[in-house]
Amino acid sequence: MPRQRCSPAPFPPAAEAAEGEQRGEVDASLRLGLTSLFTARRPRSASSGAGFAVGDSLARAWERLARAGVDEPRLVAELLLARALGRARTWLHAHPEATVPTDAAGRFAALVARAARHEPLAYILGVREFYGHTFLVRSGVLVPRPETEVLVEVALARLQRPEPRVADVGCGCGAVAISVALARRDARVVALDRSARAVQVSRCNAQRLRAARVTVVRGDLLAPLRGPVDAVLANLPYLTAREMRRLPPALRREPRAALDGGPDGLALYRRLLPQAATLLRAGGLCAFEIGPAQSRAARALATATWPAARVGVVRDYAGRDRVVAVEL
Ligand SMILES: C[S@@+](CC[C@H](N)C(=O)[O-])C[C@H]1O[C@@H](n2cnc3c(N)ncnc32)[C@H](O)[C@@H]1O
């Protein structure tokens, strides 16, 4: 296997970057949706760079990000300045008058420019929190979303058998497979993806998060798998052709192969479910993530595959249909 670089984005120095992570601050803030702890105030100067106070640098950055149409511009500015300084975000809140050194100001300007071009924050920082764990993410691999945590919860609530064998199809950075494995230490989890990049990042995450019972395999859907499994979990691409034509700027930076689910978004699930049916043990579980508008069609697909199974749909935290759960 080629040597892999299983470390986060290149700066700040590892020891400094760890400061926030150790306190759980990186985890919390990377969920986005949190609001800035700074109150809005106008920048003192329109010029940029070194010699400015933390508060003023932030104000200038968030104005620029807001003008570029970036979501949560204040929070993004804080996370980027914290990264450029090698500090935790709370340090910024405690030191709004501290001067930003020249080198950090240069790094901050470069990071803000990337964010203003709608590069996803997780790609810039190199990490994203999911189910309480910090996952490495890289361009070319989908950034895990909070709503996918529902898939993990559905699996954990329904995996009754001891030492279950679980397959996570379309594993991306390994978020689902590794979260299940860390919560169910007796489980053996096979994470599969067609993308070499995703396989590489998943292996890094399994190693970093010490998920020793996760095996990552490259291949098309369940084709590489041999032998029966107790659960098939999947968050495969499910955007429709129409949604693919109208992708917002930040989503355009994520891999098409992780988003495009064919004309009605269910093309990959139409191939997956018959494969899962041949591998799942009696009493097994198939759970897969969908878009809310696909709920009825996805349920019909599941029922056509397993006429005798219990088929339900679980909602996400926003109350939208999100995961189809098939209990055999
Ligand atoms: C929506 S992403 C989900 C990634 C990850 N499970 C998550 O929730 O963050 C879908 C993943 O499915 C993978 N994929 C697409 N088609 C596939 C196929 N035919 N076989 C295996 N994986 C596939 C993509 O490479 C991508 O990593």
The ligand as a MOL file (V3000), in Angstrom:
LIG
                    3D

  0  0  0     0  0            999 V3000
M  V30 BEGIN CTAB
M  V30 COUNTS 27 29 0 0 0
M  V30 BEGIN ATOM
M  V30 1 C -22.8170 10.8020 -0.7600 0
M  V30 2 S -21.1580 10.1740 -0.6740 0 CHG=1
M  V30 3 C -21.2370 9.5460 0.9930 0
M  V30 4 C -19.9270 9.3880 1.6690 0
M  V30 5 C -20.0290 8.9640 3.1240 0
M  V30 6 N -20.7820 7.7340 3.2810 0
M  V30 7 C -20.6760 10.0500 3.9510 0
M  V30 8 O -21.8170 9.8920 4.3460 0
M  V30 9 O -20.0250 11.0600 4.2020 0 CHG=-1
M  V30 10 C -21.2930 8.7890 -1.6970 0
M  V30 11 C -20.0650 7.9220 -1.8460 0
M  V30 12 O -20.4220 6.8110 -2.6740 0
M  V30 13 C -19.3350 6.5230 -3.5190 0
M  V30 14 N -19.8510 5.7870 -4.6900 0
M  V30 15 C -20.4980 6.2720 -5.7600 0
M  V30 16 N -20.8170 5.2830 -6.5920 0
M  V30 17 C -20.3490 4.1430 -6.0490 0
M  V30 18 C -20.3680 2.7760 -6.4490 0
M  V30 19 N -20.9410 2.3720 -7.5880 0
M  V30 20 N -19.7880 1.8670 -5.6430 0
M  V30 21 C -19.1990 2.2340 -4.4820 0
M  V30 22 N -19.1560 3.5160 -4.0560 0
M  V30 23 C -19.7300 4.4610 -4.8260 0
M  V30 24 C -18.7270 7.8680 -3.8440 0
M  V30 25 O -17.3740 7.7240 -4.2620 0
M  V30 26 C -18.8870 8.5890 -2.5080 0
M  V30 27 O -17.7470 8.4390 -1.7030 0
M  V30 END ATOM
M  V30 BEGIN BOND
M  V30 1 1 1 2
M  V30 2 1 2 3
M  V30 3 1 2 10
M  V30 4 1 3 4
M  V30 5 1 4 5
M  V30 6 1 5 6
M  V30 7 1 5 7
M  V30 8 2 7 8
M  V30 9 1 7 9
M  V30 10 1 10 11
M  V30 11 1 11 12
M  V30 12 1 11 26
M  V30 13 1 12 13
M  V30 14 1 13 14
M  V30 15 1 13 24
M  V30 16 1 14 15
M  V30 17 1 14 23
M  V30 18 2 15 16
M  V30 19 1 16 17
M  V30 20 1 17 18
M  V30 21 2 17 23
M  V30 22 1 18 19
M  V30 23 2 18 20
M  V30 24 1 20 21
M  V30 25 2 21 22
M  V30 26 1 22 23
M  V30 27 1 24 25
M  V30 28 1 24 26
M  V30 29 1 26 27
M  V30 END BOND
M  V30 END CTAB
M  END
